[in-house]
Amino acid sequence: MSHHRVGCDAHRRYSQFAVLDQDGQLRQETRVDHEPGAIQAFLEDMPEGTPVALETVGNWYWIANEIESAGCLPLLTHAAKAKVMMGNVNKTDKLDAKGLAKLLRLDTLPTVWLPPGEIRDEREIHRTRMAPSKLRTSLKNRIHATLAKYGITSTDHSDIFVGSGRDWLETSLSRLPSETGRCVAQELDALDGLQDQIIQLEARIRERIALTPSIQLLKTLPGVGDILAIVVNREIGSIHRFDTAGQLTSYAGLVPTVHASGGKTRFGHMRKPSNQYLKWAFIEAANVVVRHRHHPAWKTKYVCQIYDQVAQRKGHAVAVGAVARHLAEGAFWILKREEPYRPPALRQATPKQVRGRA
C-alpha cells in the first residue's frame, strides 16, 4: 500500500493538491486546472491505491471518477468537521489541501461514505424522478386551490386526477370563469406530460436495478413499493456504515433538533443537514400510510396507530414525521437482520424471544 497521502482542495475551476510522504513531509504542492483528464494525469504518477482526501463539494462526482481512474482511492471528507479539526486561523487553498493530507496521515480524517461509481450513476435515475414528482404535486395542489376558490369540491372521489375523479374534474371546468378554466386545462395537460415522464423513469429504474433480496425485504415496510424500496436501498448503500437505527434516522433527517438548557429541553424541526432523497422516500411512504389509514385492512396496523396517537397531540405534519422515523428505524433492522418488517407487538411475541426470557 502507498505511503503517500494526498489532500485535494477542490474549487469550481481548479483543485489544489498537497502530497505528503510517509514521514509527513510536504513533497509537492500543485494546482491542477479543471480540464478533462488533468487530475487523472497528475495522480497517475502516484503509487497504486494512494488515498486522496476530497472535500464534499458540489462537483465532486467527476473528480472522484478521475481519482479512481488514476488507480488512487478517493476518500470523501466531511468538509465542516475537517475545517474544525485542521484549526487553520488563515484560509488558503494550500493550507486546506495540506491540512486534509495531514488528517489523512494521522488517520483522523472525518470521512463520509462514497458510493461506488455504478451506484453514483444509478442514483441519478430516481433522483431525476423526484423533480417531476415535486412539480406534479405542486400542480395538483394548485388545481385543488383553484377549485376551492370557486367552491367546487367532490365528496365522491378520493382522487380527482384519475379514473372517474378525472372525468368529474374535466366536467367541472365549465363551472369556472373562462380564463380560469382555460388555465386549469393547461395545468392538466402539463400534469399528463409530467406523468408520462415519471412513468418512463420508473420503467428505467426497474429495468436498470434488479429487485434484489434487500429491496424485496424493504418492500415489506408499510407504504413502500418497488420505487421507494429502490430509492431507500440505493441511498442507504451499505447498512453496515450505520451502527444504530438512530444513526440512520439522523442521516435521513428524521430526528428533531434538540435545545437543552437550564434543565429545560425543547424539540425543534427536523434536521436540515441530511440525505434529502432518503428523507423524501420515508416521508412519501408515511404519506401512503396516512392516505390508507381508514381502509379496513390498514386500521389496525401499528404505523396507523402511531399516526393517530401523534396527530391528536401534535398535528398532522409531526405525525407524518413520526411515521417516517418509524419506517426508517424499520428499514435499519430489516437490512441488519435480513428479515421482513414486523411491527413491535409481533416482534415481542416471537418464539425465539419467549425462549430467551425463560
N, C-alpha and C positions, 0 to 999 in steps of 0.2 A: 504493500500500500504506500501511496505517496506521502512524503513528509512535508510537502509544500502545503501552505494554507493561503487561500486567495479570498480577498474581500472585494465585493463589487458594489459600488455606489452608483445606481442606475438613475439616469435622468431621461428627459424626453428625446434629446438629440445625441447624447453620448453617455458612456459609462466610464467611471474612474476605477481602475484596478490597483490593488496593492497585494504584493506577493511576499509572504514570509517564509523563511527556511525552517528547518527542524529546530534550530536554536532560537527562533523567534526574531531573527534579524531581518530587517527590511531589505529585500533583494531587488525589488522592481516596483516602480510606480508608473503606470501607463494610462493615458486617456485614449479610449477607443471610440471613434465616431460611429454612430448607428447606421452602418451600411450593411446590406445583406452579406453574411458570411464573415464580417470583420471580427466579431467576437469569437467565432469558431476558429478562425485563423490564428488569433492571438493565443488562445488556450491550447491549441494543438501541440505546442511545444512542451506543455506540462505533462508530467508522468500520468499514466492511466489511473483513473479513479481519484484524481486530485479534487478535494472538496472545495466548492466555491460558495461563499455566503452571499446570498442575493436578497436584498430587501423587498418586501411586498409592495411593489409599486404597480401602477395601473397597466404598464406594458410589459409585464414580466414573462408572459407566455412564450413569446418568440425568443427572449433571452435564455430562458430555461432550455428551449429546444436547441439553441446553438451550443450551450454548455454541454448538454448531453451528446450532441453530435461530435464534439471535440473529445469525447471519452472521459469527461470530467463529471463530477457529482454535484448537481445544484442543490443547495440547502436553502429553502425559503425561510427568511428571517422575519420575526415579529418586529417591525420597524420601531414602534413606540418603546417596547421593552428594551431593545438593543440600544437605543439612544440614551436611555436612563443608565444602563449598565456601562456604556462607554464613558460617560461622565465628562464629555468634552465641553469646556467652557466656550471655546470658539467653535464655529461650524465652518468647515471647508470640505470640499469633495475628497481631498487626500486624507484628512483626518477621519472622515466617515469610513472610507474604504479600509484604511489601516486599522481602525477600531474594530470593524467586522472581522478582519483577518485575525486580530488578537483574541477576540472572543472565541473564534473557531479553534485557535491553537490551544486555548485554555479549557476547551470543552465546556464552555458556559454559554454558547450561542443559543439564544431563545428562538427555536425553530417552530414553524407550523407545517402541517402535513402538505406535501407536494404530490398531487395525484400523478400517476403515470401519463405519458403523452397521449395514449389512446383514450384514456378516460377524460383528459382535458378537452380533447376534440369532441367526444361523445356528449359531454355536458352541454355543449352549445345547442344541441337539438332541443332538449327540454327547457333550457334557459330561454331560447328564442321563442318557444311556445308560450312562455309566460307573458311576453309582450302583447301579442294579440288577445290573450286571455284577459289581461287587465283592461284593454280597450273595449273588449266585448262587455265586460261587467260595467264599465263606465257608460257605454251606450244604452245598456238595459236600464241602468239607474236613471239616465236622462229621459228615456221614454216613459218610465213609470212616473217621474216627476211631472212631465208634461201632461200626462193623462190626469194626474191628481189635481193640476191647476184648474181643470175644467170639470172636476167631479166625476170622472169616468173611471169606474172600478168594476171588478168582476169577482164575485164570491164563488163562481162555479169552476174556475180554472186556477190551479196552483201555479202553473207556469204559462204565461200568456205568449211565450215565444215559440212554442212547439205545439203540434197537433191541433186540437180543437181550440186551444187557447190562442194560437196564432190566427186561426180563422176569425175568432171573435175580435182580435186586435185590428186586423185589416178592415173588418166591417165597421169598427168603431171610429176609424179615421174620418169618416164622413161627418161625425158629430163634432169634430174640431174645426176652428176657423180655418179658412182656406190655406193661408201661408203656413200656419202651424201644422196642419195635416200634411202638407207637402214636405215640410222638414222632417216629420216623423217617418214618412215614407222613404225619404233618402237615408235616414238613420237605419231603417230596416234593411235597405239594400246593402249598406256598409256592414251591418251585422251579419248578413248572409255571406258576404265576401270574407269577413274575418273567420266565420265558422268553417268555410271551405279550407282556408289556410291552416287552421288548427287541426282539422281532420287529416290533412296531408302530413303535417308534422307528427301527429300521433301515430300515423301509419309507419312513418320512417323510424320513429323511436322503437316501435315494436319489432320492426324489421332489423334494425341495427343492433339492438340489445336483446339478446335471448333472455327469456324468462327463466333465470337461474333459480336454484333451490332457495337462495336467500331472498330473492324477490317474491317467490311464491309464499314464503313464510311471512313476509311483510304484508302481503295481501290479506292475511288473517286479521290484521288490525281493523277495527270498525271504521268505515268510511274510506278505506284505502283500496283502490283498484289498480289495474295494470300501470297506468301512467304515474300516479302518485307513488306507487311502490318503486318504480324505476327511478324517479326523482330522488326519493329518500335513499335508496341504495347507492346511487352514484354520488350524491352529495356527502354522504357519510364516508364513503370509501371503505377503509378498514375499521371495523368496530374496535379493534384491539388498540387503537390510539386513544380510546377513552377508558379510563379506569372505573368510572361510576356513571350511573344514569344521570346524576346531576351535572356531570361534565358535558354530556351530550345535550341536555336541555339548555345549558348555558350557551353552548356553541350554536344552538338553534335560536337563541334569543328569546326563549320561552320562560325565563325566570325574571321576576321583577327586580328593579333596583332597590337597595335597602339603605335607609338612612337611620343610623342608630346613634343617639347622643343623649347624655344626661338621663339614662335609664329608659328613654322612650325610643321605640322603633317604629319607623314609618316605611311602608312599602310603596314604591312608585310604579311608573310604567315599565313595560318590558324593556330589556336591554337592547339598545340600538346596535352596538358593535356585535355582529353575529353573521352567520351564513343566512342571508336573506332568502335564498332559494329553498333551503331546508325549512326555514320558518314558514314560508308561504305554503309549502306542501302540508305541513302538520295543521296549519290553520284552515287550509282548504278541506282537509279530511274532517276536521272538527265541525266545519260548516255543513258538511254532508250529514254528519251525525245529528246536528241540530234540525236540519230540514226533515229528517226521517223520524224524529223522536216520538211523534204522535202515532206512527204506524204500529199496529198491534204487535208485530214481530220485534219492534225496537223498544217499546215502552219499558220493558224490564231490564234492558241492557245496562250494565254498570256505567258506561260512558254517558248515557242519557240521565242517569241519576246524578252524576257529577254536575252536568249542566243545570238540571232543575234546582239542585241544592244551592249552587253558587249564584245562579241567576236571581233567586229570591233575595239573597243578601247583597249582592254586588252589581247586578245588572247583566245584560246580555253580553257585552263586549268582554268583560272579565271572565264570564262563564265559558265563552268560546276559548279564551286563552287557557283556562284550567283544563278543558278537554284536550286541547292541543298539547299541553305539557304532559298529560297522562299518556297520550299516544306516543310522544317522543320517548318517555320512560319505557313504554311497552316495546317500542322498536329496539331499544338498547338490550332488553332482556331476551327478546326474540333472537337477535343476532348473536348475543353472547352464548345463549344456551342452545341455539339452533333448534328451537321448539316453537310451535304455533302460539299465538296470543291466547292467554287465558286471563279472565278478569280475576281480581284478588280473591273474591269469595270462592271461586272454583279452584284457584291455586292452593288455598288453605285446606281444601278437602282431599287433596291427592293422597293416595295410599303411602307414597314414599315419605311425605311429611308426617303423616299419622304415626308411621313406624318410628320416625326419628324422635317423636315426643314421648314414645312409650318407654 
